[in-house]
């Protein structure tokens, strides 16, 4: 327990010393910049992406800045949009329910025929019936949706 306390105290003291050193360095840099020992920043005439002399200090302001009170106004009240009555939609046509799977009678290169003789055009598992509905072939059965 004593070792932990000593370690914590040592870390706290080290942090305080480091913070003091950084604050002193920062104050010294500000004093140096204020005294004019550093030149004012200017762009290099040959390469505009670089400074002519580094390190440098920013140029003094042209006019002293003045404080201005910030005014935040309220947004104007928006009136509620008028309610527009909507006409009722016409009833939608009833979607036909998929038929029960039909047994496939025979197939050729252009499609298949079911046991009742109806033709299904297409190759593989996706075919179309005479009405243009998509049909799915699953083994020996075909079902249209």
C-alpha positions, 0 to 999 in steps of 0.5 A: 500500500505504501508503494502505491502511495509513493508511486501516485505521489511521484506521478503527481509531482512529475505531472505538476513539474511538467505542467509548470515547465510547459506553461513557462515555455508557452509564456516565454514564446508569447513574450518573444513574439510580442517583443518582435524578435520573430519576423512577420510571416510572409509567403516565399516568393518562389514557392507559395506553399511555404513560408519565407522564414520559419518560425515567424509571428502573425501580423498585427491586426489592422484595426483593434477588434471590438466586442459585440453582443451576440443577439439570437432571435427567435424563429417566426411561428409557422402556421399549420399547413391547411388540411386538404381532403383526399378523395378515397382511392378506387378499390384495387383489382383483386390479385389472383391467388397462385394456382396449385402446382401443375404436373409437367407432362413434357418439355422441349428446348422452348419450354414445357407443357403441363398434364392439361396441355397448357404451354409454359415458355422459357428455359430452366426454372423460370418460365411464363404461362400464356397470360404472361405470369411468371411460373416457377418449375420445381422438379416435376411440378410448375406453379404460376404466380 
